Amino acid sequence: MTEKNTAYRWRPADPADIGVIYDIQCIAHDLQPEAQDVLLERLLLCPQGCFVLENDGVVSGYVLSHPWIRRSPPPVDARLGAIPVEADIWYLHDLALLPATRGSGAGAKVSALLAEQARQAGFTTVALVSVNGSQGFWERQGFSAHMDGALAGKLESYGGQAVYMERDVA
């Protein structure tokens, strides 16, 4: 990280952050934004898996994650209702950073933070769906692609470059 970026820190997200989370999401995922209530539901269902990136009190990124079912990613812009009791992975729903924060090391830092969060919650695997050409970034964080015919249909709502990925954190 460069000297100017050392002030970035991840802190637990709060429901009061949902407006800025939504705004960042609309910039980072302008072709597929999710409704604000969908994002808020993720935060309320699993606050311990949700963080915002802050620098001098200004939020410039977020991550939303929660327990889920392996190889069954929820559709984009869909409410979950509840965390399934049969959840067997920690699912990284979304990581979004404003363009100015990319390259700061914040993505790698929160990837490690979520791996620890998953371990503490008793999970051995973190899963995600890579979108917008981010597969290389996630591979550098220890994730690998796990694609098959059944997953292809589940990823339709994520767009054309969607790749299901997993990382062992045991």
N, CA and C of each residue as an Amber inpcrd file, in Angstrom:
protein
   510
   0.8370000  -1.1850000   0.0000000   0.0000000   0.0000000   0.0000000
   0.8750000   1.2390000   0.0000000   0.4470000   2.2360000  -0.7280000
   1.2000000   3.4790000  -0.7230000   0.8880000   4.2480000   0.5470000
   1.7340000   5.2290000   0.8320000   1.5580000   6.0030000   2.0670000
   0.1800000   6.6460000   2.1500000  -0.3220000   7.1790000   1.0160000
  -1.6210000   7.8430000   1.0580000  -2.7550000   6.8660000   1.3610000
  -2.5540000   5.5750000   1.1330000  -3.6060000   4.5980000   1.3240000
  -3.5850000   3.9180000   2.6890000  -2.6080000   4.2180000   3.5230000
  -2.5150000   3.5380000   4.8090000  -3.6430000   3.9350000   5.7490000
  -4.3510000   5.0250000   5.4540000  -5.4350000   5.4600000   6.3270000
  -6.7210000   4.6690000   6.0980000  -6.7860000   3.8850000   5.0190000
  -7.9760000   3.0730000   4.7860000  -8.0750000   1.9920000   5.8490000
  -9.2990000   1.8140000   6.3780000  -9.5060000   0.7400000   7.3420000
 -10.9040000   0.1700000   7.1540000 -11.0140000  -1.1200000   7.3830000
 -12.3100000  -1.7880000   7.3340000 -12.9190000  -1.7380000   8.7260000
 -14.1740000  -1.3520000   8.7980000 -14.8950000  -1.3610000  10.0740000
 -16.2310000  -2.0680000   9.8590000 -16.8240000  -2.5870000  10.9300000
 -18.1360000  -3.2210000  10.7830000 -19.1490000  -2.2500000  10.1780000
 -19.9360000  -2.7500000   9.2450000 -20.9890000  -1.9340000   8.6390000
 -22.1440000  -1.7930000   9.6200000 -22.8390000  -0.7100000   9.4930000
 -23.9880000  -0.3960000  10.3330000 -25.1740000  -0.1350000   9.3950000
 -26.3880000  -0.4390000   9.8140000 -27.5390000  -0.1220000   8.9480000
 -27.5640000   1.3330000   8.4700000 -27.0080000   2.2410000   9.2550000
 -26.9560000   3.6480000   8.8320000 -26.0580000   3.8480000   7.6130000
 -25.1970000   2.8760000   7.2960000 -24.3040000   2.9550000   6.1290000
 -24.9920000   2.5570000   4.8350000 -26.2310000   2.0720000   4.8960000
 -26.8400000   1.4660000   3.7150000 -26.9660000   2.4400000   2.5480000
 -27.1850000   3.7070000   2.8150000 -27.2810000   4.6860000   1.7280000
 -25.9910000   4.7920000   0.9360000 -24.8620000   4.8870000   1.6250000
 -23.5780000   4.9940000   0.9310000 -23.1930000   3.6540000   0.3030000
 -23.5450000   2.5420000   0.9410000 -23.3100000   1.2250000   0.3350000
 -24.0590000   1.1440000  -0.9970000 -25.3070000   1.5540000  -0.9800000
 -26.1060000   1.5370000  -2.2100000 -25.4750000   2.4320000  -3.2800000
 -25.0460000   3.6230000  -2.9030000 -24.4360000   4.5460000  -3.8690000
 -23.1670000   3.9590000  -4.4780000 -22.3150000   3.3530000  -3.6550000
 -21.0770000   2.7390000  -4.1490000 -21.4100000   1.5830000  -5.0800000
 -22.3910000   0.7850000  -4.6990000 -22.8010000  -0.3380000  -5.5220000
 -23.2850000   0.1290000  -6.8950000 -24.0100000   1.2390000  -6.9460000
 -24.5010000   1.7640000  -8.2220000 -23.3660000   2.2270000  -9.1310000
 -22.2570000   2.6340000  -8.5380000 -21.0770000   3.0100000  -9.3230000
 -20.3130000   1.7610000  -9.7480000 -20.0560000   0.8670000  -8.8070000
 -19.2470000  -0.3290000  -9.0840000 -19.9740000  -1.3380000  -9.9570000
 -21.2730000  -1.4240000  -9.8050000 -22.0720000  -2.4030000 -10.5600000
 -23.1840000  -1.6880000 -11.3100000 -22.8080000  -0.6840000 -12.0750000
 -23.8010000   0.1700000 -12.7310000 -24.7200000  -0.5790000 -13.6930000
 -24.2750000  -1.7150000 -14.2180000 -25.1190000  -2.4700000 -15.1440000
 -26.0530000  -3.4430000 -14.4300000 -25.7740000  -3.7430000 -13.1610000
 -26.5840000  -4.6970000 -12.4160000 -26.7290000  -4.2960000 -10.9510000
 -27.2270000  -3.1070000 -10.6750000 -27.3760000  -2.7380000  -9.2600000
 -28.5000000  -3.5300000  -8.6010000 -28.3370000  -3.7450000  -7.3120000
 -29.3650000  -4.4080000  -6.5230000 -30.1420000  -3.3500000  -5.7480000
 -31.3690000  -3.6780000  -5.4070000 -32.2060000  -2.7510000  -4.6440000
 -31.6130000  -2.5330000  -3.2570000 -31.8100000  -1.3460000  -2.7370000
 -31.2810000  -0.9980000  -1.4210000 -31.8090000  -1.9420000  -0.3440000
 -33.0610000  -2.3770000  -0.4380000 -33.6040000  -3.2830000   0.5800000
 -32.9490000  -4.6580000   0.5260000 -32.4890000  -5.0770000  -0.6460000
 -31.7700000  -6.3490000  -0.7730000 -30.4270000  -6.2480000  -0.0400000
 -29.7340000  -5.1500000  -0.2390000 -28.4480000  -4.9380000   0.4230000
 -28.6240000  -4.8420000   1.9370000 -29.6330000  -4.1090000   2.3580000
 -29.8940000  -3.9580000   3.7910000 -30.2350000  -5.3050000   4.4240000
 -31.0020000  -6.1330000   3.7270000 -31.3270000  -7.4420000   4.2790000
 -30.0650000  -8.2560000   4.5440000 -29.1020000  -8.2370000   3.6220000
 -27.8420000  -8.9700000   3.8240000 -27.1650000  -8.4890000   5.1140000
 -27.1090000  -7.1840000   5.2790000 -26.4810000  -6.5830000   6.4540000
 -27.2090000  -6.9820000   7.7370000 -28.5190000  -6.9630000   7.7130000
 -29.2860000  -7.3020000   8.9040000 -29.2370000  -8.7960000   9.2260000
 -29.1730000  -9.6480000   8.1960000 -29.1170000 -11.0950000   8.4290000
 -27.7710000 -11.5450000   8.9870000 -26.7060000 -10.8380000   8.6190000
 -25.3720000 -11.2680000   9.0630000 -24.4610000 -10.0500000   9.2610000
 -24.7130000  -9.2570000  10.2770000 -23.8860000  -8.0540000  10.4760000
 -22.4010000  -8.3640000  10.6650000 -22.0810000  -9.5250000  11.2320000
 -20.6700000  -9.8600000  11.4470000 -19.9230000 -10.1440000  10.1400000
 -20.6380000 -10.2530000   9.0250000 -20.0010000 -10.4840000   7.7320000
 -19.9990000  -9.2650000   6.8310000 -20.3430000  -8.0990000   7.3750000
 -20.4710000  -6.9000000   6.5570000 -19.5790000  -5.7830000   7.0980000
 -18.8080000  -5.1970000   6.1880000 -17.8450000  -4.1660000   6.5630000
 -17.8680000  -3.0440000   5.5350000 -17.4510000  -1.8600000   5.9640000
 -17.2480000  -0.7390000   5.0470000 -15.7980000  -0.2860000   5.1470000
 -15.2850000   0.1930000   4.0260000 -13.9280000   0.7280000   3.9510000
 -14.0110000   2.2270000   4.1690000 -13.2350000   2.6980000   5.1460000
 -13.3230000   4.0930000   5.5520000 -11.9450000   4.7390000   5.5300000
 -11.9300000   6.0130000   5.1890000 -10.7180000   6.8210000   5.2370000
 -11.1440000   8.2070000   5.7000000 -10.6770000   8.6160000   6.8710000
 -11.0460000   9.9190000   7.4460000 -12.5630000  10.1090000   7.5040000
 -13.2800000   9.0510000   7.8860000 -14.7210000   9.1300000   8.0380000
 -15.5270000   9.0190000   6.7530000 -14.8520000   8.8660000   5.6220000
 -15.5350000   8.7570000   4.3340000 -15.5270000   7.2960000   3.8920000
 -16.6930000   6.7510000   3.6210000 -16.8130000   5.3630000   3.1760000
 -16.5630000   5.3010000   1.6790000 -15.6480000   4.3980000   1.2720000
 -15.3100000   4.2890000  -0.1480000 -15.3570000   2.8490000  -0.6470000
 -15.9160000   1.9460000   0.1480000 -16.0790000   0.5650000  -0.2820000
 -16.8610000  -0.2150000   0.7550000 -17.2700000  -1.4000000   0.3730000
 -18.0010000  -2.2570000   1.3060000 -17.8520000  -3.7170000   0.8960000
 -18.1630000  -4.5780000   1.8340000 -18.2630000  -6.0120000   1.5540000
 -19.4540000  -6.5370000   2.3380000 -20.2440000  -7.3850000   1.6820000
 -21.3880000  -8.0400000   2.3100000 -21.1710000  -9.5470000   2.1780000
 -21.2450000 -10.2680000   3.2830000 -21.0550000 -11.7130000   3.2500000
 -21.9160000 -12.3690000   4.3120000 -22.1390000 -13.6640000   4.1470000
 -23.0340000 -14.3860000   5.0540000 -22.9110000 -15.8900000   4.8040000
 -23.3270000 -16.7070000   5.7480000 -23.3710000 -18.1510000   5.5060000
 -24.3820000 -18.4740000   4.3970000 -24.0760000 -19.5390000   3.6330000
 -24.9850000 -19.9450000   2.5640000 -24.7380000 -21.4190000   2.2220000
 -25.3480000 -21.8590000   1.1560000 -25.2600000 -23.2540000   0.7210000
 -24.2770000 -23.3710000  -0.4420000 -23.3450000 -24.2890000  -0.2930000
 -22.2860000 -24.4810000  -1.2810000 -22.8550000 -24.7520000  -2.6740000
 -22.2570000 -24.1000000  -3.6480000 -22.5790000 -24.2270000  -5.0690000
 -24.0340000 -23.9070000  -5.3980000 -24.6040000 -23.0290000  -4.6100000
 -25.9840000 -22.5940000  -4.8370000 -26.1010000 -21.0960000  -4.5730000
 -25.3510000 -20.2730000  -5.3110000 -25.3630000 -18.8310000  -5.0420000
 -26.7520000 -18.2410000  -5.2490000 -27.1640000 -17.3480000  -4.3490000
 -28.4770000 -16.7240000  -4.5290000 -28.4710000 -15.8100000  -5.7500000
 -29.6130000 -15.6790000  -6.4190000 -29.6830000 -14.7790000  -7.5800000
 -29.3790000 -13.3370000  -7.1890000 -28.8740000 -12.5860000  -8.1390000
 -28.6260000 -11.1630000  -7.9370000 -29.9600000 -10.4610000  -7.7000000
 -29.9590000  -9.5020000  -6.8120000 -31.1050000  -8.6480000  -6.5120000
 -32.3050000  -9.4410000  -5.9940000 -32.0130000 -10.4680000  -5.1930000
 -33.0810000 -11.2710000  -4.6040000 -32.9250000 -11.2910000  -3.0840000
 -34.0240000 -11.1020000  -2.3980000 -33.9990000 -11.1920000  -0.9320000
 -33.8080000 -12.6470000  -0.5290000 -33.1240000 -12.8630000   0.5740000
 -32.8380000 -14.2050000   1.0660000 -33.9230000 -14.7360000   1.9920000
 -34.5110000 -13.8710000   2.7720000 -35.4990000 -14.2820000   3.7620000
 -34.8600000 -14.6870000   5.0760000 -33.8810000 -15.5690000   5.0010000
 -33.1790000 -16.0490000   6.1970000 -31.8970000 -16.7460000   5.7600000
 -30.9900000 -16.9100000   6.7020000 -29.7980000 -17.7250000   6.4650000
 -30.2340000 -19.1840000   6.6160000 -29.9870000 -20.0380000   5.6300000
 -30.4220000 -21.4310000   5.7270000 -29.7380000 -22.1610000   6.8890000
 -30.4810000 -22.9700000   7.6110000 -29.8900000 -23.7360000   8.7140000
 -28.8710000 -24.7350000   8.1880000 -29.0160000 -25.1540000   6.9360000
 -28.0690000 -26.1030000   6.3520000 -26.8700000 -25.4170000   5.6810000
 -26.6790000 -24.1290000   5.9420000 -25.5480000 -23.3940000   5.3610000
 -24.2400000 -24.1230000   5.6590000 -23.4170000 -24.2730000   4.6170000
 -22.1650000 -25.0100000   4.7860000 -20.9440000 -24.2690000   4.2380000
 -21.1310000 -23.0460000   3.7980000 -20.0140000 -22.2030000   3.3430000
 -20.2620000 -20.7720000   3.8090000 -19.1950000 -19.9880000   3.8060000
 -19.3200000 -18.5400000   4.0090000 -19.3520000 -17.9490000   2.6090000
 -20.3630000 -17.1680000   2.2950000 -20.5590000 -16.6440000   0.9520000
 -20.2710000 -15.1510000   0.9100000 -19.3310000 -14.7620000   0.0780000
 -19.0010000 -13.3570000  -0.1310000 -19.9470000 -12.8450000  -1.2140000
 -20.9820000 -12.1710000  -0.8000000 -22.0040000 -11.7000000  -1.7350000
 -21.4750000 -10.5900000  -2.6360000 -20.7770000  -9.6210000  -2.0610000
 -20.3270000  -8.4910000  -2.8670000 -19.2010000  -7.7400000  -2.1770000
 -18.2060000  -7.4230000  -2.9610000 -17.1350000  -6.5060000  -2.5660000
 -17.1200000  -5.4190000  -3.6230000 -17.2700000  -4.1800000  -3.2050000
 -17.2480000  -3.0610000  -4.1450000 -16.3990000  -1.9380000  -3.5680000
 -15.5280000  -1.4100000  -4.4060000 -14.6580000  -0.2980000  -4.0340000
 -14.8250000   0.8240000  -5.0470000 -14.8090000   2.0490000  -4.5760000
 -14.8010000   3.1690000  -5.5020000 -13.5030000   3.1390000  -6.2970000
 -13.5170000   3.6260000  -7.5280000 -12.3180000   3.5460000  -8.3740000
 -11.0410000   4.0770000  -7.7070000 -11.1280000   5.1370000  -6.9280000
  -9.9330000   5.7220000  -6.3060000  -9.2810000   4.7910000  -5.2910000
 -10.0160000   3.8220000  -4.7510000  -9.4530000   2.9250000  -3.7290000
  -8.8860000   1.6430000  -4.3280000  -9.1690000   1.3860000  -5.5810000
  -8.6600000   0.1650000  -6.2060000  -7.1380000   0.2470000  -6.2890000
  -6.4960000  -0.8680000  -5.9990000  -5.0450000  -0.9030000  -5.9680000
  -4.4660000  -0.5140000  -4.6180000  -5.3330000  -0.2190000  -3.6470000
  -4.8710000   0.2150000  -2.3250000  -4.5010000  -0.9560000  -1.4150000
  -4.8510000  -2.1750000  -1.8210000  -4.6490000  -3.3360000  -0.9680000
  -5.8550000  -3.6400000  -0.1000000  -6.8910000  -2.7980000  -0.1800000
  -8.0800000  -2.9800000   0.6520000  -8.8200000  -4.2720000   0.3170000
  -8.8660000  -4.6550000  -0.9540000  -9.5450000  -5.8860000  -1.3490000
  -8.8770000  -7.1140000  -0.7660000  -7.5550000  -7.1530000  -0.8350000
  -6.8160000  -8.2850000  -0.2660000  -6.9750000  -8.3240000   1.2500000
  -6.9760000  -7.1650000   1.8680000  -7.1120000  -7.1040000   3.3230000
  -8.4720000  -7.6380000   3.7680000  -9.5430000  -7.2530000   3.0700000
 -10.8640000  -7.7210000   3.4820000 -11.0570000  -9.1900000   3.1290000
 -10.3840000  -9.6790000   2.0960000 -10.4460000 -11.1110000   1.7850000
  -9.8890000 -11.9190000   2.9540000  -8.7790000 -11.4750000   3.5100000
  -8.1900000 -12.1490000   4.6800000  -9.0990000 -12.0060000   5.8970000
  -9.7050000 -10.8320000   6.0680000 -10.6190000 -10.5970000   7.1770000
 -11.8140000 -11.5490000   7.0980000 -12.3670000 -11.7440000   5.9080000
 -13.5170000 -12.6340000   5.7500000 -13.1280000 -14.1000000   5.9330000
 -11.9230000 -14.4610000   5.5190000 -11.4620000 -15.8320000   5.7590000
 -11.4250000 -16.1060000   7.2560000 -10.9340000 -15.1510000   8.0280000
 -10.8980000 -15.3100000   9.4800000 -12.3130000 -15.3340000  10.0560000
 -13.1860000 -14.4880000   9.5430000 -14.5810000 -14.4640000   9.9890000
 -15.2350000 -15.8270000   9.7480000 -14.9860000 -16.4020000   8.5800000
 -15.5480000 -17.7140000   8.2440000 -15.0320000 -18.7830000   9.2090000
 -13.7360000 -18.7760000   9.4610000 -13.1490000 -19.7640000  10.3960000
 -13.7600000 -19.6250000  11.7830000 -13.8820000 -18.3970000  12.2500000
 -14.4540000 -18.1650000  13.5780000 -15.8990000 -18.6430000  13.6640000
 -16.6170000 -18.5830000  12.5460000 -18.0120000 -19.0270000  12.5170000
 -18.1190000 -20.5360000  12.2730000 -16.9770000 -21.2140000  12.1170000
 -16.9870000 -22.6600000  11.9540000 -17.0450000 -23.1610000  10.5220000
 -16.8050000 -22.2980000   9.5460000 -16.8260000 -22.7060000   8.1400000
 -15.4120000 -22.9480000   7.6360000 -15.2520000 -23.8670000   6.7110000
 -13.9460000 -24.1850000   6.1490000 -13.7820000 -23.6790000   4.7150000
 -14.8540000 -23.1320000   4.1460000 -14.8270000 -22.6740000   2.7550000
 -15.5030000 -21.3190000   2.6350000 -14.8870000 -20.4420000   1.8410000
 -15.5060000 -19.1830000   1.4380000 -15.7790000 -19.3100000  -0.0520000
 -16.9640000 -18.9050000  -0.4690000 -17.3420000 -18.9620000  -1.8820000
 -17.7910000 -17.5840000  -2.3440000 -17.7500000 -17.3740000  -3.6540000
 -18.1930000 -16.1180000  -4.2560000 -18.4760000 -16.3480000  -5.7210000
 -19.0770000 -15.3720000  -6.3470000 -19.2360000 -15.3600000  -7.7900000
 -18.4400000 -14.1760000  -8.3030000 -17.4210000 -14.4690000  -9.0770000
 -16.5930000 -13.4290000  -9.6780000 -17.3580000 -12.8170000 -10.8540000
 -17.4200000 -11.4940000 -10.8940000 -18.0860000 -10.7840000 -11.9850000
 -17.1720000  -9.6840000 -12.5220000 -17.5420000  -9.1520000 -13.6580000
 -16.8390000  -8.0000000 -14.2500000 -15.3420000  -8.2340000 -14.4400000
 -14.9630000  -9.4620000 -14.7800000 -13.5590000  -9.7470000 -15.0470000
 -12.6610000  -9.7770000 -13.8280000 -13.2280000 -10.0200000 -12.6500000
 -12.4420000  -9.9950000 -11.4070000 -11.8210000 -11.3490000 -11.0430000
 -11.9520000 -12.3480000 -11.8810000 -11.4620000 -13.6890000 -11.5500000
  -9.9800000 -13.6850000 -11.1880000  -9.1650000 -12.9490000 -11.8970000
  -7.7250000 -12.8980000 -11.6100000  -7.4390000 -12.3690000 -10.2090000
  -8.1580000 -11.3240000  -9.8090000  -7.9920000 -10.7920000  -8.4580000
  -8.2990000 -11.8750000  -7.4370000  -9.4280000 -12.5680000  -7.6070000
  -9.8280000 -13.5830000  -6.6360000  -8.8790000 -14.7720000  -6.6330000
  -8.3270000 -15.1100000  -7.7830000  -7.3230000 -16.1880000  -7.8180000
  -6.1040000 -15.7920000  -6.9890000  -5.7010000 -14.5320000  -7.0510000
  -4.5690000 -14.0650000  -6.2370000  -4.8900000 -14.1130000  -4.7410000
  -6.1700000 -14.1500000  -4.3860000  -6.5750000 -14.2450000  -2.9760000
  -6.7580000 -15.7070000  -2.5480000  -6.4390000 -16.6460000  -3.4270000
  -6.5160000 -18.0630000  -3.0760000  -7.7750000 -18.7720000  -3.5340000
  -8.6400000 -18.1130000  -4.2680000  -9.8600000 -18.7350000  -4.7800000
  -9.5720000 -19.4620000  -6.0880000 -10.3520000 -20.5080000  -6.3410000
 -10.2550000 -21.2120000  -7.6220000 -11.6580000 -21.4510000  -8.1630000
 -11.7500000 -21.4950000  -9.4970000 -13.0440000 -21.6680000 -10.1610000
 -13.5460000 -23.0910000  -9.9720000 -14.8440000 -23.2020000  -9.7810000
 -15.5250000 -24.4980000  -9.6580000 -16.8050000 -24.3920000 -10.4810000
 -16.7010000 -24.6830000 -11.7630000 -17.8460000 -24.5300000 -12.6500000
 -18.3220000 -25.8880000 -13.1470000 -19.6310000 -26.0040000 -13.3210000
 -20.2230000 -27.1860000 -13.9370000 -21.5590000 -26.7610000 -14.5430000
 -22.2120000 -27.6700000 -15.2160000 -23.4720000 -27.3560000 -15.8880000
 -24.5470000 -26.8620000 -14.9460000 -24.6430000 -27.4480000 -13.7650000
 -25.6640000 -27.0400000 -12.8020000 -25.4420000 -25.6060000 -12.3360000
 -24.1980000 -25.2160000 -12.1750000 -23.9040000 -23.8510000 -11.7290000
 -24.1950000 -22.8200000 -12.8110000 -24.0150000 -23.1910000 -14.0720000
 -24.2200000 -22.2360000 -15.1590000 -25.6030000 -21.5990000 -15.0880000
 -26.6290000 -22.3840000 -14.8540000 -27.9800000 -21.8430000 -14.7530000
 -28.1600000 -20.9390000 -13.5580000 -27.5100000 -21.2830000 -12.4560000
 -27.6230000 -20.4780000 -11.2360000 -26.9270000 -19.1340000 -11.3700000
 -26.0120000 -19.0220000 -12.3240000 -25.2320000 -17.7830000 -12.4790000
 -25.7960000 -16.8330000 -13.5300000 -26.8950000 -17.2040000 -14.1540000
 -27.4510000 -16.3680000 -15.2250000 -27.7150000 -14.9360000 -14.7830000
 -28.1970000 -14.7510000 -13.5570000 -28.5230000 -13.3930000 -13.1000000
 -27.2760000 -12.5490000 -12.8300000 -26.1020000 -13.1710000 -12.8340000
 -24.8560000 -12.4530000 -12.5400000 -24.2030000 -11.8370000 -13.7770000
 -24.6500000 -12.1910000 -14.9500000 -24.0620000 -11.6390000 -16.1620000
 -23.1200000 -12.6250000 -16.8330000 -22.6540000 -12.2550000 -18.0260000
 -21.9010000 -13.1520000 -18.8980000 -20.5560000 -13.6450000 -18.4050000
 -19.8390000 -12.9000000 -17.5960000 -18.5020000 -13.3180000 -17.1640000
 -18.5020000 -13.9250000 -15.7640000 -19.6340000 -14.3460000 -15.2660000
 -19.7340000 -14.8470000 -13.8990000 -19.0440000 -16.2030000 -13.7570000
 -18.2550000 -16.3360000 -12.6890000 -17.5360000 -17.5700000 -12.3890000
 -17.6860000 -17.8600000 -10.9030000 -18.1800000 -19.0500000 -10.5800000
 -18.2880000 -19.4660000  -9.1840000 -16.9080000 -19.8930000  -8.7090000
 -16.5000000 -19.4000000  -7.5280000 -15.1650000 -19.6720000  -7.0040000
 -15.2450000 -20.0300000  -5.5350000 -14.2840000 -20.8330000  -5.0730000
 -14.2070000 -21.2180000  -3.6680000 -12.7710000 -21.1130000  -3.1830000
 -12.6440000 -20.9490000  -1.8730000 -11.3360000 -20.9020000  -1.2070000
 -11.4400000 -21.6930000   0.0900000 -10.5220000 -22.6050000   0.2740000
 -10.4460000 -23.3550000   1.5380000  -9.7830000 -22.4620000   2.5730000
 -10.4230000 -22.3150000   3.7320000  -9.8750000 -21.4730000   4.7890000
  -9.6280000 -22.2670000   6.0730000  -9.6860000 -23.6030000   5.9720000
  -9.4950000 -24.4560000   7.1620000  -8.0760000 -24.3100000   7.6970000
